[in-house]
Amino acid sequence: MSHAFLPSNLTVLTGRTITLEKLQPKHAKDLFNLVGGEESAKASLWDYMGDGPYAQLEEFEKNIAARSVSLDPFFFAIIDKRSSVPTSGKPIGYLTLMRITPEQWTVEIGNVMLSAALQRTTGATEAFYLLARHAFEDLNYRRFEWKCDSLNSSSRKAALRLGFTFEGVFRQHMVVKGRSRDTAWFSIVRDEWDSSVKSAMEKWLHGENFDENGNQKRALQDYRSESTAN
């Protein structure tokens, strides 16, 4: 089995609606406008995160500066490519590759922060697709993991929708913000990516699957069922 590789600061992953690039301090202010401050809707974005919420820009800028030089987790900013929205060309979220273990060919997606501008959009799915494709095909990993608080029903549903397989719950796995956390584990392995998960996501993401208002014509689950059947 050939070697798995570490992510590079020079990596840019370009999709139809978003681009992933290395998180940088310059992204902090635009991100803070979407996920920072004292509004309850923004504060709730941090409920299942290991840090936050952030009421002040200065504190958030320090956090982004530290994360921009982190190698594991390795942070990617999610840049909006849509030309018709106020956030065009700006960061609207971030995610990471983490627990990067080349010697075992395993890597995890984590620290997923999706602002309201990104939630329930094509770009959210495209960000996961681009990172998974990068992990399997560019970096040569064989196992792509997803872990979340077992109480985070939205994250658990998202993992299953994207094609991850549920592997169980690790009880009392962590203490996060002073609370004991049970962790739900999911994964995609290379054979699943090659045989069904990749093709289903690419078919769903294709522009022909959306009408002029950006509404999907067919659900991702439909394509996944077809790919699995074949």
C-alpha positions in Angstrom: 0.0 0.0 0.0 1.4 3.4 -1.0 2.0 6.2 1.4 -0.6 8.7 2.6 0.4 12.4 2.6 0.0 15.5 4.7 -2.2 18.4 3.6 -0.4 21.4 2.1 -0.8 25.1 2.8 -0.8 25.7 -1.0 -3.9 23.5 -1.5 -6.9 25.1 -3.1 -9.9 22.9 -3.8 -12.3 24.5 -6.3 -16.0 23.5 -6.7 -19.0 24.9 -8.6 -20.3 27.0 -5.7 -17.5 27.2 -3.2 -13.7 26.9 -2.9 -11.7 25.5 0.0 -8.4 27.3 0.8 -6.1 27.3 3.8 -7.6 29.4 6.7 -5.8 32.7 7.1 -6.0 35.6 9.6 -7.5 37.7 6.8 -10.6 35.6 7.0 -11.4 36.5 10.6 -13.4 39.7 10.2 -15.8 38.3 7.5 -16.3 35.1 9.4 -17.0 37.0 12.7 -19.7 38.9 10.9 -21.4 35.6 10.3 -20.7 33.5 13.3 -19.6 35.9 16.1 -21.3 38.4 18.4 -23.9 38.1 21.0 -27.0 37.2 18.9 -28.5 33.9 20.1 -28.7 32.5 16.6 -25.0 32.9 16.1 -24.1 31.8 19.6 -26.0 28.6 19.1 -23.7 27.6 16.2 -21.1 26.9 18.9 -23.2 24.6 21.0 -21.4 21.4 20.0 -18.0 23.0 19.1 -15.0 22.6 21.4 -14.6 26.4 21.6 -16.7 29.5 21.4 -19.0 31.3 21.2 -17.1 34.5 20.6 -18.7 37.8 21.6 -15.7 40.0 20.6 -13.9 40.3 17.3 -10.4 40.6 19.0 -10.8 37.2 20.7 -12.0 35.6 17.5 -9.1 37.1 15.5 -6.7 35.5 17.9 -8.4 32.2 17.5 -8.3 32.3 13.7 -4.6 33.4 13.8 -3.7 30.3 15.9 -5.8 28.0 13.7 -4.2 29.4 10.5 -0.8 27.9 11.6 -2.2 24.7 13.0 -1.1 21.5 11.1 -3.5 19.1 12.9 -6.2 20.1 12.8 -5.6 21.6 9.4 -8.2 24.3 8.7 -9.8 25.1 5.4 -11.8 28.3 4.9 -15.0 27.8 2.8 -15.1 30.6 0.2 -18.4 31.5 -1.5 -18.2 31.5 -5.3 -21.8 32.5 -5.9 -22.0 35.8 -7.7 -25.5 36.7 -6.8 -25.2 36.8 -3.0 -23.7 39.4 -0.6 -21.1 36.9 0.6 -19.6 36.4 -2.8 -15.8 35.9 -2.6 -15.9 35.8 1.2 -15.4 33.1 3.8 -18.7 31.6 5.0 -17.5 28.8 7.2 -14.6 26.4 7.8 -13.8 22.8 8.4 -10.7 20.7 9.0 -8.8 17.6 8.4 -7.7 16.3 11.8 -6.3 13.3 13.6 -4.2 13.0 10.5 -2.5 9.6 10.7 -0.5 8.8 7.5 1.0 5.6 9.0 -2.5 4.1 9.3 -4.0 5.9 6.2 -6.7 7.4 8.3 -8.0 11.0 8.6 -11.0 12.7 10.1 -13.2 15.6 9.1 -14.0 17.9 12.0 -14.4 21.4 13.5 -17.2 22.0 11.0 -18.5 25.6 11.3 -21.2 26.4 8.8 -22.7 29.9 9.0 -26.3 30.6 8.2 -25.1 31.7 4.7 -23.9 28.1 4.1 -26.3 25.9 5.9 -28.7 23.9 3.7 -27.0 25.1 0.5 -25.3 23.2 -2.3 -22.0 24.6 -1.0 -22.3 22.8 2.3 -22.5 19.4 0.5 -19.8 20.5 -2.0 -17.4 21.4 0.8 -17.7 17.9 2.3 -17.3 16.3 -1.2 -14.2 18.4 -2.0 -12.5 17.5 1.3 -13.4 13.8 1.0 -12.1 13.7 -2.6 -8.9 15.4 -1.5 -8.4 12.9 1.4 -9.0 9.8 -0.7 -7.5 10.8 -4.1 -4.9 13.4 -3.5 -3.6 12.4 -0.1 -4.2 8.7 -0.5 -6.1 8.0 2.8 -8.2 4.8 3.0 -10.5 5.7 5.9 -12.3 9.1 6.3 -13.9 9.5 9.7 -16.7 11.7 11.1 -17.3 12.0 14.9 -19.8 14.2 16.7 -21.6 14.6 20.0 -24.2 11.9 20.2 -26.8 14.5 21.1 -26.1 16.5 17.8 -28.9 15.1 15.7 -28.2 17.4 12.8 -24.6 16.3 12.5 -25.6 12.6 12.7 -28.2 13.0 10.0 -25.7 14.9 7.8 -23.2 12.1 8.1 -25.7 9.5 7.0 -27.0 11.6 4.2 -23.4 12.1 2.8 -22.8 8.3 2.8 -20.9 7.7 6.1 -21.6 4.5 7.9 -22.5 4.6 11.6 -20.1 2.6 13.7 -21.4 3.1 17.2 -21.2 5.4 20.3 -18.2 5.8 22.5 -19.7 6.4 25.9 -18.2 9.1 28.1 -15.6 9.7 25.4 -14.8 13.3 26.2 -15.4 16.2 28.5 -16.4 19.3 26.4 -17.1 22.7 28.0 -17.5 20.9 31.4 -20.0 18.4 30.1 -19.5 14.6 29.6 -19.9 13.8 25.9 -20.8 10.5 24.3 -19.3 10.4 20.8 -21.0 9.0 17.7 -18.5 7.5 15.2 -19.0 7.3 11.4 -16.7 6.5 8.5 -16.3 6.1 4.7 -13.6 3.7 3.5 -11.9 3.8 0.2 -13.9 1.0 -1.4 -17.2 2.8 -0.6 -15.9 6.0 -1.9 -14.8 4.4 -5.2 -17.9 2.3 -5.7 -20.8 4.5 -4.7 -20.3 7.6 -2.5 -18.2 9.6 -4.9 -20.4 9.1 -8.0 -23.6 9.8 -6.0 -22.3 13.1 -4.7 -21.0 14.2 -8.1 -24.4 13.4 -9.7 -26.2 15.4 -7.0 -23.8 18.3 -7.3 -24.0 18.6 -11.0 -25.7 21.8 -12.2 -28.3 19.9 -14.2 -29.7 18.6 -10.9 -30.8 22.1 -9.9 -33.5 24.3 -11.3 -33.2 28.1 -12.0 -33.9 28.9 -8.3 -31.2 26.5 -7.1 -33.7 23.8 -5.9 -32.6 20.2 -6.2 -34.5 18.0 -8.7 -33.4 14.8 -7.1 -32.2 14.1 -3.5 -28.7 12.8 -2.8 -30.2 9.7 -1.2 -31.8 8.8 -4.6 -28.4 8.8 -6.3 -26.8 6.9 -3.4 -29.5 4.2 -3.6 -28.8 3.9 -7.4 -25.1 3.7 -6.9 -25.4 1.1 -4.2 -27.7 -1.0 -6.3 -25.3 -1.0 -9.2 
